[in-house]
Every structure is written in structure tokens, then in C-alpha cells.
Amino acid sequence: MAPFTTFIAIDWSGQAVERPKGLAVARCTEGSTAPELIDRNWSRHDILDYLAHLAASNTRALIGLDLSPAFPFHDEAAYFPGW
């Protein structure tokens, strides 16, 4: 298996709004000394698009997510309103 060349860290905020203030993405490439925060007002859909772009460009990325391990069983549309 080829080695990873890119490392992505995602802070997946649990805030139930379209663009949570806590969403954050950092990236580090092979040979970098530290990850860099990608300064952007992220939405969860933006992050999905970003990851899809990485996959489409055949980027060998190791991706880590800081998130709740499970959604509530029955949220009555409160956890992600309108979804």
C-alpha cells in the first residue's frame, strides 16, 4: 500500500445549525512540520465536498474526525432540524 501524503483533522461540531462555529478542518502534507487550519466558514456539506474532491484527485489521505460516536436514537428533528 502506498503511504499517506496528506493528513486531515476535522472537528465536527454537534451544534445543530447549518454552519456551526465549531466546525474546523486542518491539513498537513507529507514533510510538513505541523498541520495548518483551513480558514473557512465550513458547513458539513462543504466538508463532504472537500473530502470528495480529495478522493477524486486520488489524494492518499488519512482523515481523523472529532465527533460523537453515535447520533441519538430518536431526536424528534431536534439534532439536525430540517434534515
N, C-alpha and C positions, 0 to 999 in steps of 0.2 A: 504494500500500500504506500502511495506517495505521502510525504509528510504534509502537515497543515502549513499553510503560508500566511493565513490570516486568523486572528483570534478576535471574537466579538463577544462583548458582555452586554447584556440587556437587563435593565431594571424595569420590570413590568409592573407598574403601579396598579394597585387594586382600586384606585379611585374610579367611581362609576360615571365618568364623563367622557366626551369624545376625545379630548386632548388633555389627559391627566398631566399635571405639572411634574409628577414624579417619574414619568417615562424618560428613560435615558439609554443611549447606545454609545458604547465606547469601542474603539477598534485599535488593534495593534497588528502590525505586519511583521513578518519574519525579519529579524535583525534590528527591530525597534527596541529601545530600552524601556519604554513604558506605553501603555495604551493612551489614546487621545479621545476625549469626549467629542462626539459629533454634535456640534452646537446646532440644534434644530428643535422646533416645537412639534414633537412627534405625536402622531396618533397611532393606535395599534395597527390600522390599515397601512400607514406609512412604513411601519416596521416590516410587515408582511411583504410589501412591495420591495423594500430594501433587501430582504433575505432572498426573495425570488430573483432579483437582479444578480445577487451573488451566485446563486445556483445556475442561472442562465449563462453566466460568464465563466462557468467551471472553476470558480474560486474554491480552493481547498480550505474551508473554514471550520474551525472548532467554535461552537456557539454555546455560551452559558447563559442561563436565564435565572434571574432572581424573581421568583413568583410563588404564589400559594400553590401547594401541590394538588389542590382539588377545588373545584367550584362547589358552592353549596348545592345540596341535592335538589332543593326546590326553593328558588329565590323569589317567586312571585313577581318577576320582572323588575326586581329591585337591584340586583347585582349589575346587570347590564341593561338599563332601561332602553326600550325600543329595539333591542336586538332579537 
